[in-house]
Amino acid sequence: MRTRNGATLLAAALLAAGCGSRGDAPAFGREAARAEIRAAVADAGLPESELPGPGEAAVTATPSTERERVAQRAAACAAGWQYIGPAVDGSLGKYGKALTALEGKGWAASGERKEVPIGEDGRLTQVVLKKDGWTLYARHMPSRALGADTVSFNATEDACMRQFTEREVGLLSGEEAGH
């Protein structure tokens, strides 16, 4: 009886602290994040991507470098969609439409929209959104010189990403590629 009461008290304490499920609603996780991103992209009219999204690449070989091992661990923390290919008519407007759809699903802007000139006629646009312990980086980058577009919506689970050291994050971002 004492163990059962202890377990009940522990469960009550976790729920009071904000841990655990929210009533009957399942926790917002990787599959939910992926589904919302994919639906927003498709509804916005962006092209289908033949690239794997974050965390989707099939692991067929044993990672041989530290960066590959860290990237394999990080894949479990991520969900998203990316397109790199021929220029898409109206891609910036479609990117904006996808952002609006995500905001309609509860993703909230975190910080300001960043726009950085690239090349003579391009502009990198980046927006950061947050929802239920996830951070989504939405990027649009046209390259008119190459006739290509890069559009991505990549989300990472905040708690999962906290397991990585600063050095490992540097490896993931390419800042410590030589190590």
ZAPALO-297986 format. One record per residue: residue number from 1; y, z, x of N, C-alpha, C, O in turn; residue in one letter. Coordinates in nm, 3 decimals. Example, Ala and Ser with C-alpha at 12.3 -4.5 7.8 and 13.67 -1.06 7.14 Angstrom:
BEGIN
seq:n_py:n_pz:n_px:ca_py:ca_pz:ca_px:c_py:c_pz:c_px:o_py:o_pz:o_px:type
1:-0.569:0.780:1.319:-0.450:0.780:1.230:-0.330:0.780:1.320:-0.332:0.846:1.424:A $
2:-0.225:0.708:1.285:-0.106:0.714:1.367:0.003:0.787:1.290:0.114:0.804:1.341:S $
END
This chain:
BEGIN
seq:n_py:n_pz:n_px:ca_py:ca_pz:ca_px:c_py:c_pz:c_px:o_py:o_pz:o_px:type
1:-0.119:0.000:0.082:0.000:0.000:0.000:0.125:0.000:0.086:0.224:-0.067:0.055:M $
2:0.122:0.076:0.196:0.237:0.084:0.284:0.267:-0.054:0.345:0.384:-0.090:0.356:R $
3:0.166:-0.130:0.386:0.187:-0.262:0.444:0.248:-0.356:0.342:0.338:-0.434:0.374:T $
4:0.199:-0.350:0.219:0.253:-0.436:0.114:0.400:-0.404:0.089:0.481:-0.496:0.077:R $
5:0.435:-0.277:0.081:0.575:-0.239:0.061:0.660:-0.282:0.181:0.774:-0.326:0.164:N $
6:0.604:-0.268:0.301:0.676:-0.311:0.421:0.701:-0.461:0.419:0.810:-0.506:0.455:G $
7:0.603:-0.537:0.377:0.618:-0.683:0.368:0.721:-0.720:0.263:0.799:-0.813:0.281:A $
8:0.720:-0.645:0.151:0.817:-0.671:0.046:0.958:-0.642:0.096:1.050:-0.720:0.070:T $
9:0.974:-0.531:0.167:1.106:-0.497:0.222:1.151:-0.601:0.323:1.268:-0.639:0.325:L $
10:1.059:-0.649:0.408:1.094:-0.751:0.507:1.137:-0.879:0.437:1.238:-0.939:0.475:L $
11:1.063:-0.921:0.336:1.099:-1.043:0.262:1.235:-1.026:0.196:1.316:-1.119:0.198:A $
12:1.261:-0.911:0.137:1.390:-0.887:0.072:1.503:-0.889:0.175:1.610:-0.943:0.148:A $
13:1.479:-0.831:0.292:1.582:-0.830:0.397:1.610:-0.971:0.446:1.726:-1.006:0.469:A $
14:1.506:-1.051:0.462:1.526:-1.190:0.508:1.605:-1.270:0.405:1.694:-1.346:0.442:L $
15:1.573:-1.255:0.278:1.644:-1.327:0.174:1.789:-1.280:0.167:1.880:-1.361:0.148:L $
16:1.812:-1.152:0.183:1.949:-1.100:0.180:2.029:-1.151:0.298:2.150:-1.170:0.289:A $
17:1.961:-1.173:0.410:2.029:-1.223:0.531:2.049:-1.373:0.526:2.112:-1.430:0.615:A $
18:1.997:-1.439:0.423:2.016:-1.584:0.412:1.899:-1.664:0.465:1.906:-1.787:0.469:G $
19:1.792:-1.599:0.505:1.674:-1.670:0.556:1.579:-1.695:0.441:1.587:-1.629:0.337:C $
20:1.492:-1.790:0.458:1.392:-1.819:0.356:1.441:-1.925:0.260:1.545:-1.987:0.283:G $
21:1.365:-1.947:0.153:1.400:-2.054:0.059:1.508:-2.007:-0.037:1.531:-1.887:-0.054:S $
22:1.572:-2.103:-0.099:1.676:-2.076:-0.199:1.613:-2.094:-0.336:1.616:-2.202:-0.393:R $
23:1.556:-1.985:-0.388:1.492:-1.993:-0.518:1.373:-2.087:-0.513:1.291:-2.078:-0.422:G $
24:1.365:-2.177:-0.610:1.255:-2.272:-0.614:1.286:-2.399:-0.536:1.198:-2.484:-0.520:D $
25:1.408:-2.413:-0.488:1.447:-2.535:-0.415:1.387:-2.533:-0.275:1.397:-2.432:-0.205:A $
26:1.326:-2.644:-0.233:1.273:-2.649:-0.097:1.389:-2.649:0.003:1.499:-2.695:-0.028:P $
27:1.363:-2.598:0.122:1.465:-2.597:0.226:1.501:-2.741:0.264:1.416:-2.831:0.260:A $
28:1.628:-2.762:0.300:1.672:-2.894:0.344:1.619:-2.915:0.486:1.653:-2.838:0.576:F $
29:1.538:-3.015:0.506:1.475:-3.038:0.636:1.485:-3.183:0.679:1.561:-3.262:0.623:G $
30:1.406:-3.214:0.777:1.409:-3.345:0.842:1.383:-3.460:0.744:1.454:-3.560:0.745:R $
31:1.281:-3.445:0.661:1.249:-3.554:0.567:1.360:-3.574:0.465:1.392:-3.687:0.428:E $
32:1.419:-3.464:0.418:1.530:-3.475:0.322:1.651:-3.541:0.388:1.715:-3.627:0.328:A $
33:1.682:-3.501:0.511:1.794:-3.562:0.584:1.770:-3.711:0.603:1.858:-3.793:0.577:A $
34:1.650:-3.746:0.647:1.615:-3.887:0.668:1.627:-3.966:0.538:1.682:-4.077:0.538:R $
35:1.577:-3.912:0.429:1.581:-3.982:0.300:1.725:-4.005:0.254:1.757:-4.114:0.205:A $
36:1.810:-3.905:0.268:1.949:-3.921:0.226:2.022:-4.025:0.311:2.098:-4.106:0.259:E $
37:1.997:-4.023:0.441:2.061:-4.121:0.530:2.014:-4.262:0.494:2.096:-4.352:0.480:I $
38:1.883:-4.280:0.481:1.828:-4.413:0.451:1.878:-4.465:0.316:1.909:-4.584:0.304:R $
39:1.886:-4.380:0.217:1.935:-4.424:0.085:2.082:-4.464:0.093:2.120:-4.566:0.035:A $
40:2.163:-4.387:0.163:2.306:-4.419:0.176:2.327:-4.551:0.247:2.411:-4.631:0.206:A $
41:2.251:-4.574:0.351:2.263:-4.698:0.430:2.221:-4.819:0.345:2.289:-4.921:0.343:V $
42:2.109:-4.807:0.276:2.060:-4.917:0.194:2.157:-4.948:0.079:2.188:-5.064:0.053:A $
43:2.204:-4.842:0.011:2.297:-4.861:-0.100:2.430:-4.921:-0.054:2.497:-4.990:-0.132:D $
44:2.468:-4.896:0.071:2.595:-4.949:0.124:2.584:-5.096:0.162:2.685:-5.161:0.185:A $
45:2.462:-5.148:0.168:2.444:-5.289:0.201:2.433:-5.318:0.350:2.444:-5.433:0.392:G $
46:2.410:-5.213:0.430:2.388:-5.238:0.573:2.249:-5.299:0.589:2.161:-5.273:0.508:L $
47:2.229:-5.379:0.693:2.101:-5.449:0.707:1.986:-5.353:0.740:2.008:-5.242:0.788:P $
48:1.866:-5.398:0.712:1.749:-5.320:0.753:1.746:-5.320:0.905:1.780:-5.419:0.970:E $
49:1.705:-5.209:0.960:1.697:-5.197:1.105:1.553:-5.202:1.149:1.465:-5.142:1.088:S $
50:1.530:-5.273:1.255:1.396:-5.279:1.311:1.379:-5.177:1.422:1.272:-5.168:1.484:E $
51:1.484:-5.099:1.449:1.478:-4.995:1.551:1.426:-4.866:1.489:1.458:-4.835:1.374:L $
52:1.347:-4.790:1.565:1.308:-4.660:1.511:1.428:-4.567:1.505:1.515:-4.572:1.593:P $
53:1.433:-4.485:1.404:1.538:-4.383:1.396:1.501:-4.268:1.488:1.388:-4.264:1.538:G $
54:1.591:-4.176:1.510:1.560:-4.061:1.594:1.437:-3.988:1.542:1.424:-3.961:1.423:P $
55:1.347:-3.956:1.632:1.227:-3.882:1.597:1.117:-3.967:1.538:1.014:-3.913:1.497:G $
56:1.135:-4.100:1.531:1.034:-4.185:1.469:0.950:-4.264:1.569:0.844:-4.314:1.533:E $
57:0.996:-4.276:1.691:0.923:-4.358:1.788:0.784:-4.297:1.811:0.770:-4.177:1.834:A $
58:0.684:-4.381:1.805:0.548:-4.335:1.827:0.531:-4.303:1.976:0.567:-4.382:2.063:A $
59:0.474:-4.188:2.002:0.451:-4.149:2.140:0.315:-4.205:2.181:0.211:-4.163:2.130:V $
60:0.318:-4.299:2.273:0.194:-4.362:2.315:0.157:-4.327:2.458:0.042:-4.346:2.499:T $
61:0.251:-4.276:2.533:0.223:-4.242:2.672:0.271:-4.100:2.700:0.356:-4.046:2.629:A $
62:0.215:-4.042:2.802:0.258:-3.910:2.844:0.391:-3.924:2.916:0.403:-4.006:3.008:T $
63:0.491:-3.846:2.876:0.621:-3.855:2.943:0.605:-3.826:3.092:0.536:-3.732:3.131:P $
64:0.669:-3.907:3.174:0.653:-3.891:3.319:0.773:-3.825:3.386:0.762:-3.777:3.498:S $
65:0.887:-3.821:3.317:1.005:-3.759:3.376:1.048:-3.640:3.291:1.008:-3.628:3.175:T $
66:1.129:-3.554:3.350:1.180:-3.440:3.274:1.262:-3.487:3.154:1.252:-3.431:3.045:E $
67:1.343:-3.591:3.175:1.424:-3.644:3.065:1.335:-3.691:2.950:1.367:-3.665:2.834:R $
68:1.226:-3.759:2.980:1.134:-3.805:2.875:1.069:-3.688:2.802:1.050:-3.693:2.681:E $
69:1.034:-3.581:2.876:0.974:-3.464:2.813:1.074:-3.395:2.720:1.038:-3.353:2.610:R $
70:1.199:-3.383:2.765:1.303:-3.321:2.682:1.329:-3.408:2.559:1.345:-3.356:2.448:V $
71:1.334:-3.539:2.577:1.358:-3.631:2.465:1.245:-3.621:2.362:1.269:-3.630:2.242:A $
72:1.123:-3.604:2.409:1.010:-3.591:2.317:1.023:-3.462:2.234:0.995:-3.463:2.115:Q $
73:1.065:-3.353:2.297:1.088:-3.228:2.223:1.203:-3.243:2.125:1.196:-3.193:2.013:R $
74:1.309:-3.311:2.166:1.427:-3.327:2.082:1.399:-3.413:1.959:1.465:-3.398:1.856:A $
75:1.303:-3.503:1.969:1.271:-3.591:1.856:1.233:-3.510:1.733:1.257:-3.555:1.620:A $
76:1.174:-3.394:1.752:1.135:-3.310:1.639:1.256:-3.251:1.567:1.243:-3.200:1.455:A $
77:1.373:-3.256:1.629:1.496:-3.198:1.572:1.582:-3.303:1.502:1.689:-3.270:1.452:C $
78:1.538:-3.427:1.497:1.628:-3.535:1.457:1.575:-3.620:1.341:1.455:-3.630:1.316:A $
79:1.672:-3.681:1.273:1.644:-3.778:1.168:1.761:-3.875:1.166:1.873:-3.837:1.198:A $
80:1.736:-3.997:1.129:1.849:-4.089:1.121:1.811:-4.234:1.105:1.698:-4.269:1.072:G $
81:1.910:-4.317:1.131:1.899:-4.462:1.118:1.997:-4.524:1.216:2.107:-4.472:1.236:W $
82:1.958:-4.636:1.276:2.048:-4.706:1.366:2.025:-4.858:1.359:1.913:-4.904:1.338:Q $
83:2.133:-4.931:1.378:2.128:-5.077:1.378:2.205:-5.126:1.499:2.320:-5.088:1.521:Y $
84:2.141:-5.209:1.576:2.206:-5.280:1.686:2.160:-5.424:1.672:2.042:-5.455:1.689:I $
85:2.255:-5.511:1.641:2.216:-5.649:1.620:2.334:-5.737:1.590:2.448:-5.698:1.613:G $
86:2.306:-5.856:1.537:2.413:-5.950:1.507:2.519:-5.887:1.416:2.489:-5.802:1.333:P $
87:2.642:-5.932:1.436:2.754:-5.879:1.357:2.724:-5.892:1.207:2.669:-5.993:1.162:A $
88:2.761:-5.789:1.133:2.739:-5.783:0.989:2.874:-5.799:0.920:2.967:-5.724:0.950:V $
89:2.885:-5.896:0.828:3.010:-5.913:0.754:3.046:-5.782:0.683:2.964:-5.725:0.611:D $
90:3.169:-5.736:0.704:3.216:-5.615:0.637:3.147:-5.488:0.682:3.138:-5.393:0.605:G $
91:3.098:-5.485:0.806:3.020:-5.369:0.849:3.099:-5.238:0.846:3.043:-5.134:0.813:S $
92:3.229:-5.242:0.878:3.308:-5.119:0.875:3.321:-5.066:0.732:3.312:-4.945:0.710:L $
93:3.341:-5.154:0.637:3.349:-5.113:0.496:3.216:-5.058:0.447:3.212:-4.961:0.371:G $
94:3.106:-5.119:0.489:2.973:-5.072:0.450:2.943:-4.936:0.514:2.882:-4.850:0.451:K $
95:2.986:-4.918:0.637:2.975:-4.790:0.707:3.050:-4.684:0.626:2.998:-4.575:0.603:Y $
96:3.172:-4.715:0.584:3.252:-4.623:0.503:3.186:-4.591:0.370:3.191:-4.477:0.324:G $
97:3.124:-4.690:0.309:3.054:-4.669:0.182:2.935:-4.575:0.202:2.909:-4.490:0.117:K $
98:2.864:-4.590:0.313:2.751:-4.500:0.343:2.801:-4.357:0.364:2.738:-4.262:0.318:A $
99:2.915:-4.342:0.434:2.973:-4.209:0.453:3.008:-4.144:0.319:2.981:-4.026:0.296:L $
100:3.068:-4.223:0.230:3.105:-4.172:0.098:2.980:-4.127:0.022:2.983:-4.023:-0.045:T $
101:2.872:-4.203:0.031:2.748:-4.167:-0.037:2.691:-4.036:0.020:2.643:-3.951:-0.055:A $
102:2.697:-4.021:0.151:2.648:-3.897:0.213:2.732:-3.777:0.171:2.679:-3.669:0.144:L $
103:2.864:-3.796:0.165:2.951:-3.688:0.118:2.919:-3.651:-0.026:2.929:-3.535:-0.065:E $
104:2.880:-3.749:-0.105:2.839:-3.723:-0.242:2.710:-3.643:-0.252:2.681:-3.583:-0.355:G $
105:2.632:-3.643:-0.144:2.508:-3.566:-0.138:2.529:-3.429:-0.073:2.433:-3.357:-0.048:K $
106:2.655:-3.394:-0.046:2.684:-3.262:0.009:2.711:-3.256:0.158:2.734:-3.147:0.211:G $
107:2.710:-3.369:0.226:2.746:-3.372:0.368:2.898:-3.361:0.374:2.969:-3.440:0.313:W $
108:2.949:-3.263:0.448:3.093:-3.240:0.457:3.146:-3.276:0.594:3.083:-3.247:0.696:A $
109:3.262:-3.339:0.595:3.326:-3.375:0.722:3.353:-3.249:0.803:3.397:-3.147:0.750:A $
110:3.324:-3.258:0.932:3.346:-3.147:1.024:3.434:-3.199:1.136:3.387:-3.268:1.226:S $
111:3.559:-3.167:1.131:3.651:-3.222:1.230:3.714:-3.348:1.176:3.698:-3.383:1.059:G $
112:3.786:-3.415:1.262:3.856:-3.534:1.216:3.783:-3.662:1.256:3.699:-3.662:1.346:E $
113:3.817:-3.766:1.189:3.762:-3.899:1.219:3.822:-3.944:1.351:3.943:-3.935:1.372:R $
114:3.737:-3.991:1.440:3.784:-4.040:1.571:3.774:-4.191:1.576:3.673:-4.250:1.537:K $
115:3.879:-4.251:1.624:3.879:-4.396:1.645:3.930:-4.422:1.785:4.038:-4.376:1.824:E $
116:3.851:-4.496:1.861:3.883:-4.524:2.000:3.878:-4.675:2.022:3.777:-4.738:1.992:V $
117:3.986:-4.734:2.074:3.983:-4.877:2.102:3.878:-4.909:2.210:3.864:-4.837:2.308:P $
118:3.806:-5.018:2.188:3.712:-5.068:2.289:3.732:-5.218:2.302:3.742:-5.289:2.202:I $
119:3.738:-5.264:2.422:3.762:-5.406:2.444:3.898:-5.447:2.390:3.985:-5.364:2.367:G $
120:3.913:-5.576:2.370:4.040:-5.627:2.320:4.053:-5.619:2.168:4.164:-5.612:2.115:E $
121:3.940:-5.622:2.098:3.949:-5.626:1.952:3.854:-5.530:1.880:3.838:-5.539:1.759:D $
122:3.793:-5.440:1.954:3.697:-5.349:1.892:3.751:-5.208:1.877:3.850:-5.171:1.939:G $
123:3.683:-5.132:1.795:3.724:-4.995:1.771:3.600:-4.913:1.738:3.532:-4.940:1.639:R $
124:3.571:-4.812:1.821:3.461:-4.720:1.794:3.512:-4.619:1.692:3.616:-4.556:1.712:L $
125:3.439:-4.603:1.583:3.473:-4.506:1.480:3.360:-4.403:1.475:3.242:-4.439:1.468:T $
126:3.397:-4.275:1.479:3.296:-4.170:1.472:3.341:-4.062:1.375:3.457:-4.021:1.374:Q $
127:3.246:-4.016:1.294:3.268:-3.908:1.199:3.152:-3.810:1.215:3.037:-3.851:1.229:V $
128:3.183:-3.681:1.211:3.080:-3.577:1.217:3.073:-3.510:1.080:3.175:-3.467:1.026:V $
129:2.953:-3.502:1.025:2.930:-3.438:0.896:2.831:-3.324:0.914:2.748:-3.326:1.005:L $
130:2.839:-3.224:0.827:2.745:-3.111:0.833:2.691:-3.083:0.694:2.758:-3.100:0.592:K $
131:2.563:-3.037:0.693:2.500:-2.997:0.568:2.381:-2.907:0.599:2.294:-2.942:0.678:K $
132:2.377:-2.792:0.536:2.261:-2.702:0.540:2.196:-2.688:0.678:2.074:-2.702:0.691:D $
133:2.276:-2.661:0.780:2.220:-2.640:0.914:2.191:-2.767:0.991:2.120:-2.763:1.091:G $
134:2.244:-2.879:0.946:2.228:-3.008:1.014:2.364:-3.063:1.050:2.461:-3.042:0.977:W $
135:2.373:-3.135:1.161:2.494:-3.204:1.203:2.462:-3.352:1.216:2.367:-3.390:1.284:T $
136:2.542:-3.434:1.149:2.520:-3.579:1.148:2.636:-3.647:1.221:2.753:-3.623:1.190:L $
137:2.603:-3.732:1.316:2.702:-3.812:1.389:2.691:-3.955:1.338:2.590:-4.022:1.358:Y $
138:2.797:-4.000:1.272:2.801:-4.136:1.218:2.892:-4.219:1.308:3.007:-4.181:1.331:A $
139:2.841:-4.332:1.359:2.919:-4.416:1.450:2.913:-4.562:1.407:2.811:-4.612:1.360:R $
140:3.027:-4.629:1.425:3.037:-4.773:1.402:3.107:-4.832:1.523:3.217:-4.789:1.559:H $
141:3.045:-4.932:1.585:3.106:-4.994:1.702:3.077:-5.145:1.701:2.965:-5.188:1.729:M $
142:3.178:-5.223:1.668:3.160:-5.368:1.673:3.189:-5.421:1.813:3.271:-5.366:1.886:P $
143:3.123:-5.527:1.848:3.155:-5.598:1.972:3.172:-5.744:1.935:3.076:-5.821:1.933:S $
144:3.296:-5.782:1.906:3.323:-5.920:1.867:3.295:-6.015:1.982:3.256:-6.130:1.960:R $
145:3.317:-5.969:2.105:3.290:-6.055:2.221:3.142:-6.093:2.227:3.108:-6.205:2.266:A $
146:3.055:-6.000:2.189:2.911:-6.027:2.191:2.859:-6.070:2.054:2.743:-6.111:2.042:L $
147:2.946:-6.062:1.951:2.902:-6.097:1.816:2.797:-6.000:1.764:2.703:-6.040:1.695:G $
148:2.813:-5.872:1.797:2.714:-5.771:1.759:2.781:-5.649:1.699:2.900:-5.625:1.718:A $
149:2.702:-5.572:1.625:2.746:-5.445:1.570:2.646:-5.337:1.610:2.526:-5.361:1.621:D $
150:2.698:-5.217:1.629:2.615:-5.098:1.646:2.661:-4.999:1.541:2.778:-4.960:1.537:T $
151:2.569:-4.958:1.456:2.599:-4.862:1.351:2.486:-4.759:1.353:2.369:-4.794:1.355:V $
152:2.524:-4.631:1.352:2.420:-4.529:1.353:2.461:-4.407:1.271:2.578:-4.371:1.263:S $
153:2.361:-4.346:1.212:2.374:-4.220:1.138:2.262:-4.131:1.190:2.148:-4.141:1.144:F $
154:2.293:-4.045:1.287:2.192:-3.963:1.351:2.221:-3.815:1.328:2.327:-3.765:1.365:N $
155:2.124:-3.747:1.268:2.140:-3.605:1.235:2.045:-3.522:1.320:1.933:-3.563:1.350:A $
156:2.092:-3.403:1.358:2.008:-3.308:1.430:2.015:-3.173:1.361:2.119:-3.133:1.310:T $
157:1.902:-3.104:1.362:1.897:-2.970:1.304:1.956:-2.872:1.405:1.907:-2.862:1.518:E $
158:2.059:-2.801:1.365:2.132:-2.713:1.456:2.042:-2.608:1.521:2.047:-2.590:1.643:D $
159:1.961:-2.537:1.444:1.876:-2.431:1.498:1.776:-2.487:1.598:1.748:-2.425:1.701:A $
160:1.722:-2.602:1.569:1.625:-2.666:1.659:1.691:-2.705:1.790:1.633:-2.688:1.897:C $
161:1.813:-2.758:1.783:1.882:-2.803:1.904:1.926:-2.686:1.993:1.948:-2.704:2.113:M $
162:1.939:-2.566:1.935:1.980:-2.450:2.015:1.873:-2.408:2.115:1.901:-2.329:2.205:R $
163:1.752:-2.459:2.104:1.646:-2.426:2.198:1.666:-2.494:2.335:1.599:-2.458:2.432:Q $
164:1.757:-2.590:2.342:1.778:-2.665:2.465:1.887:-2.602:2.551:1.989:-2.555:2.500:F $
165:1.864:-2.601:2.681:1.964:-2.550:2.774:2.074:-2.654:2.791:2.058:-2.769:2.751:T $
166:2.186:-2.613:2.850:2.295:-2.708:2.876:2.246:-2.823:2.963:2.283:-2.938:2.942:E $
167:2.163:-2.791:3.060:2.110:-2.895:3.149:2.024:-2.996:3.071:2.034:-3.116:3.094:R $
168:1.941:-2.945:2.980:1.857:-3.034:2.901:1.941:-3.122:2.809:1.910:-3.239:2.791:E $
169:2.047:-3.067:2.752:2.138:-3.147:2.670:2.202:-3.256:2.757:2.220:-3.369:2.712:V $
170:2.236:-3.220:2.881:2.290:-3.319:2.976:2.190:-3.430:3.004:2.228:-3.547:3.012:G $
171:2.064:-3.394:3.018:1.960:-3.496:3.038:1.952:-3.588:2.917:1.940:-3.710:2.933:L $
172:1.959:-3.531:2.798:1.951:-3.612:2.676:2.068:-3.708:2.664:2.051:-3.821:2.619:L $
173:2.186:-3.663:2.704:2.306:-3.746:2.690:2.323:-3.842:2.807:2.412:-3.928:2.804:S $
174:2.240:-3.830:2.909:2.250:-3.917:3.025:2.341:-3.866:3.133:2.356:-3.931:3.236:G $
175:2.403:-3.749:3.112:2.494:-3.694:3.211:2.423:-3.650:3.338:2.483:-3.648:3.446:E $
176:2.295:-3.616:3.327:2.220:-3.573:3.445:2.105:-3.670:3.469:1.994:-3.628:3.502:E $
177:2.130:-3.797:3.452:2.024:-3.897:3.464:1.960:-3.901:3.601:1.844:-3.941:3.613:A $
178:2.032:-3.862:3.703:1.979:-3.870:3.839:1.884:-3.757:3.873:1.824:-3.759:3.980:G $
179:1.868:-3.658:3.785:1.785:-3.542:3.816:1.647:-3.557:3.761:1.563:-3.468:3.779:H $
END
